[in-house]
Amino acid sequence: MTLKVGIVGVGGIGSRHAQVYKENPNVEIVAVCDIIEKKAKAAAEKFGGRPFTSVKDMLASGIQLDLCSVATKGVENGGDHYVPTMELLEAGIPVLGEKPISNNIDEAIKMVEAAKSRKIPYAIDLNHRFTPAALKAKQWIEAGRLGTLHMINMRMWINNPAESSPWFHMRALHPHSFDVIRYFCGDVTKVAAFMMKGEGRTIWSNAQIILQFANGAIGNLVGSYDAGKSYGLEQCEVVGSKGRFVLVDACEHLTFYPRDSIETETYSYLGGMRSFSETFKSRIDAMVDQMAAKTPYTEIDGSAEDALKAQTIIEAAIRSFETGTVVEL
Ligand SMILES: NC(=O)c1ccc[n+]([C@@H]2O[C@H](COP(=O)([O-])OP(=O)(O)OC[C@H]3O[C@@H](n4cnc5c(N)ncnc54)[C@H](O)[C@@H]3O)[C@@H](O)[C@H]2O)c1
């Protein structure tokens, strides 16, 4: 069965979604939609499908849509997602949205509820967890190779000089970090945060966040928008009673260090995945596969509910920093 797909918001990231769909033999792009007509028309020419300048018009056209990506942007990179996503969900159309699910937690809750009440698949492009290396690390945890989980050290550093709201760095970057953290260690119960403004900046561009997990593990996130070019994008170390792993740059290098031996096991470029940019393909293809397999809406990987939980941790971190307290979730 060919999945009929639309893309709403065909800027840089929406175009990446479109390219992945175009390369997937099980997908037909039937619609591209952008409020800027020139962009919609250019995307239709490049990727196929009918161009539209609003979700309302796209829905009114009666075109069949089995799945729609929403890659709009807005305030804190997520302020524009709500309106088109709600229009699609209310019309019964499954959505693969971009992160953050929203910069506004109340709107995120409403979108998740809208999908749930209609039993519609709604997922987010939480692409950092959709890599062969992350999957292998997850399998190690599930097979008990690390033993009891003790700690996670997560680092996510990129260089983003953009200045907008004080919480731009937290809300726009760390949906990824907290999703990876939850993927490996489960739900977070307590959050304590410290932040600082990098030199010359007006936003909280550096953060150290301490976490307690429901399973008793503890951990931290070191995040920054002030990284230099020589810094890795991301490093995730998960430590257990029997061993630990280090996952570098989402997909590039994964090493297991047993606790009782000096012998290590390292994989580089698992599944042939070379760099972060390739994670869009593995994430979007996974969604297509789950849709084609008619996966129940409750079992979609990287769900909007996962994204909402990550965003809830972010808001708890902001509250913790503002109040100087440990915030319970
Ligand atoms: N998953 C990732 O790794 C990753 C990486 C970078 C960016 N992102 C996310 O991708 C999203 C898009 O980022 P971008 O850099 O492509 O933004 P962009 O500004 O280049 O593109 C957004 C597009 O959406 C259009 N648009 C806005 N409102 C619309 C509406 N209601 N209907 C139709 N079109 C509308 C705009 O005209 C624009 O063309 C952001 O949420 C960002 O956080 C995700």
The ligand as a Gaussian input file, in Angstrom:
#p B3LYP/6-31G(d) Opt

LIG

0 1
 N       14.500000      17.279000      14.396000
 C       15.577000      18.004000      14.239000
 O       16.706000      17.554000      14.390000
 C       15.434000      19.442000      13.863000
 C       16.563000      20.190000      13.465000
 C       16.372000      21.523000      13.135000
 C       15.109000      22.116000      13.207000
 N       14.048000      21.367000      13.632000
 C       12.699000      21.920000      13.735000
 O       12.093000      22.004000      12.454000
 C       11.100000      23.032000      12.446000
 C       11.228000      23.858000      11.179000
 O       12.460000      24.506000      11.156000
 P       12.995000      25.217000       9.803000
 O       14.376000      25.664000      10.116000
 O       12.756000      24.353000       8.640000
 O       12.005000      26.468000       9.748000
 P       11.684000      27.410000       8.502000
 O       11.318000      28.737000       9.049000
 O       12.790000      27.302000       7.485000
 O       10.394000      26.723000       7.825000
 C        9.123000      26.811000       8.379000
 C        8.143000      26.973000       7.222000
 O        6.815000      26.876000       7.719000
 C        5.992000      27.801000       7.008000
 N        4.776000      28.011000       7.799000
 C        4.615000      28.697000       8.962000
 N        3.348000      28.605000       9.413000
 C        2.680000      27.828000       8.524000
 C        1.355000      27.357000       8.432000
 N        0.457000      27.645000       9.373000
 N        1.014000      26.575000       7.395000
 C        1.926000      26.260000       6.429000
 N        3.211000      26.677000       6.468000
 C        3.587000      27.454000       7.492000
 C        6.879000      29.005000       6.836000
 O        6.437000      29.855000       5.805000
 C        8.235000      28.338000       6.534000
 O        8.420000      28.136000       5.138000
 C       11.279000      23.801000      13.766000
 O       10.278000      23.411000      14.677000
 C       12.643000      23.343000      14.280000
 O       12.738000      23.316000      15.694000
 C       14.193000      20.042000      13.937000

